[in-house]
Amino acid sequence: MQLIEQNLQNLLLQKQAFQLELYETENASEALSSSKGEVYKIVGQVMLKSSKPDLEKDLEEKKHLLELRLKSIEKQETELRAPLE
């Protein structure tokens, strides 16, 4: 029982981290859509000039991946909560 609760707590921490990353990605996408002129992306510690369509594509792919991860975590969360009820 205690192990299940610890696993659930770890899962909730992961979920929170992914939700935060998804929120940041959505904000970046909104900022990008309203930007005019040159756009840049950060790779490691370097800022590189990029094209707006490429960045939009990258952000959409990242958003899709984060949404899939969140769905997976939510499914695991449901499975872990079942024995606790």
Stockholm file with secondary structure:
# STOCKHOLM 1.0

chainA/1-85         MQLIEQNLQNLLLQKQAFQLELYETENASEALSSSKGEVYKIVGQVMLKSSKPDLEKDLEEKKHLLELRLKSIEKQETELRAPLE
#=GR chainA/1-85 SS CHHHHHHHHHHHHHHHHHHHHHHHHHHHHHHHHTCCSCEEEEETTEEEEECHHHHHHHHHHHHHHHHHHHHHHHHHHHHHHGGGC
#=GC SS_cons        CHHHHHHHHHHHHHHHHHHHHHHHHHHHHHHHHTCCSCEEEEETTEEEEECHHHHHHHHHHHHHHHHHHHHHHHHHHHHHHGGGC
//
